[in-house]
Amino acid sequence: IPQGYRAEMDNPAMLILVPPVLRNRKDVLFGNMPEIYDFHNKIFLHSLESCLGAPERVGFCFLDRREDFQMYEKYCQNKPRSESLWRQCSESTFFQECQRKLEHKLGLDSYLLKPVQRLTKYQLLLKELLKYSTSCDGVQELQEALVAMLDLLKSVNDSMHQISITGYDGDLSELGKVLMQGSFSVWTGHRKGPTKMKDLARFKPMQRHLFLYEKALVFCKKREEHGDGYDKTSSYSFKHFLKMNAVGITENVKGDHRKFEIWYSGREEVYVVQAQTVDLKMAWLNEIRKILF
């Protein structure tokens, strides 16, 4: 792909076929695929090959290169821009000609999806290795590598949602890392003193998509998805945010084990939040507690 498509965009003989919308936009269409390719070709493949005689060392290879895998996050964040550009020029003669020369049955878009698919495969392969590695050396590292890859998947997933937030004036990166994101039913009260549940119960909850950052809790409204398959995108309209240094929580709310309370500025504002499950509620409380304490 880097040679048969990307490099061909600079080939003087092919230049006439490159659609105007694509000129000087290699980095949008291919993202940082060359960086991923170089990492695998020059570094990671050799690490894995060194484990042929000792497969239990595979976990160590992943842990040793844990930081490098962040390049996948960059690739995935660029994917919506890449897909949008591809839709504008997929019928172009340039791509048909490249595909014909390479004798590929599939179009370029199938290959641009490969890094995203690869990312989800790593943890499956590590799980499979763990099945056969019950009591040998390196099990600990394999287990840690699996956790690292699952964390990376979660981090990529969270950041993919984050890039669809619209209407926020500032720079979201200033709020720190996204730790959690998900949809909740939310009731609000704006007065001092404890919120009376029977008062809140009368009102219909709002559906809100919450993003927990290290420095703030961001409330958004999810907009309908459009497109199909991999083109399906949701966007989130920014509504408001709470700075974490002024947030307090009440872990249990009468009447429903899935609910908890987030209050702001000494109960000036109170939000009753209902998760879909108790486990989900506990996971969020866990992360919020870590920030608060």
Residue pairs with C-beta under 8 A, 6 or more apart in sequence:
1 30
1 33
1 108
1 111
1 112
2 30
2 33
2 34
2 37
4 98
4 101
4 102
5 30
5 95
5 98
5 108
6 26
6 30
6 33
6 34
8 14
8 94
8 98
9 18
9 22
9 26
9 94
14 94
14 97
14 98
17 92
17 93
17 94
17 97
18 92
18 94
19 88
19 89
19 92
19 94
21 85
21 88
21 89
22 29
22 85
22 89
22 92
22 94
25 85
28 78
28 81
28 82
28 85
29 82
29 85
29 86
29 112
30 82
30 112
31 74
31 75
31 78
31 79
31 82
32 71
32 74
32 75
32 78
33 75
33 112
33 115
35 71
36 71
36 72
36 75
36 115
39 68
39 71
43 65
43 68
44 61
44 65
44 68
47 61
47 64
47 65
48 58
48 61
50 57
50 61
51 57
51 58
51 61
54 138
55 129
56 133
56 136
56 137
56 138
56 139
56 142
57 138
57 141
58 126
58 129
58 138
58 142
58 145
59 126
59 129
59 138
59 139
59 140
59 141
59 142
59 143
59 144
59 145
59 146
60 138
60 141
60 145
61 145
62 69
62 122
62 126
62 145
62 148
62 149
63 141
63 144
63 145
63 148
66 148
69 148
69 149
69 152
70 152
72 115
72 118
72 119
72 152
72 156
73 152
73 155
73 156
73 159
75 115
75 116
76 115
76 116
76 119
76 156
76 159
76 160
77 159
77 160
77 163
79 112
79 116
79 160
80 163
80 164
80 233
82 112
83 109
83 230
83 231
86 108
86 109
86 112
87 231
89 95
90 107
90 108
90 109
95 107
95 108
98 108
99 107
99 108
104 111
113 230
119 152
119 153
119 156
120 153
122 149
123 146
123 149
123 150
123 153
126 142
126 145
126 146
126 149
127 146
129 142
130 139
130 142
130 143
130 146
133 139
133 142
155 177
155 178
158 178
158 179
158 180
158 181
158 211
159 178
161 178
161 181
161 209
161 211
161 234
161 236
162 172
162 178
162 181
162 211
164 233
164 234
164 235
164 236
165 172
165 211
165 218
165 220
165 235
165 236
165 238
166 235
166 236
166 237
166 238
167 237
167 238
168 218
168 238
172 213
172 218
174 215
175 213
175 214
175 215
175 216
175 218
175 241
176 213
176 214
176 215
176 216
177 213
177 214
178 211
178 212
178 213
179 212
179 213
179 214
179 287
179 291
180 210
180 211
180 212
180 283
180 284
180 287
181 209
181 210
181 211
181 212
182 209
182 210
182 275
182 280
182 284
183 207
183 208
183 209
183 210
183 222
183 276
184 207
184 208
184 209
184 210
184 273
184 274
184 275
184 276
185 205
185 206
185 207
185 208
185 273
185 274
186 205
186 206
186 207
186 208
186 219
186 271
186 272
186 273
186 274
187 200
187 203
187 205
187 206
187 271
187 272
188 206
188 269
188 270
188 271
188 272
189 195
189 199
189 200
189 269
189 270
189 271
189 272
190 268
190 269
190 270
191 270
192 266
192 267
192 268
193 267
194 267
195 261
195 270
195 272
197 253
197 254
197 255
197 272
200 272
201 255
205 274
206 221
207 221
207 222
208 219
208 220
208 221
208 239
209 219
209 220
209 221
209 222
209 236
210 217
210 218
210 219
210 220
210 273
211 217
211 218
211 220
211 236
212 218
212 284
212 287
212 288
212 291
213 244
214 244
214 291
215 243
215 244
215 245
216 241
216 242
216 243
216 244
217 241
217 242
217 244
217 247
217 262
217 288
218 238
218 240
218 241
219 238
219 239
219 240
219 241
219 242
220 236
220 237
220 238
220 239
221 236
221 237
221 239
222 234
222 235
222 236
223 234
223 235
223 236
223 237
224 234
225 232
225 233
225 234
226 232
226 233
227 233
242 262
242 264
242 269
244 291
244 292
246 264
246 265
247 262
247 263
247 264
247 288
247 292
248 262
248 263
248 264
248 266
248 267
248 292
249 260
249 261
249 262
249 263
249 285
249 288
249 289
249 292
250 260
250 261
250 263
251 260
251 285
252 259
252 260
253 259
253 260
253 261
253 272
256 274
257 278
257 281
258 274
258 275
258 276
258 277
258 278
258 280
258 281
259 272
259 273
259 274
259 275
259 281
260 272
260 273
260 275
260 281
260 284
260 285
261 270
261 271
261 272
261 273
262 270
262 271
262 273
262 288
263 269
263 270
263 271
264 270
264 271
275 281
275 284
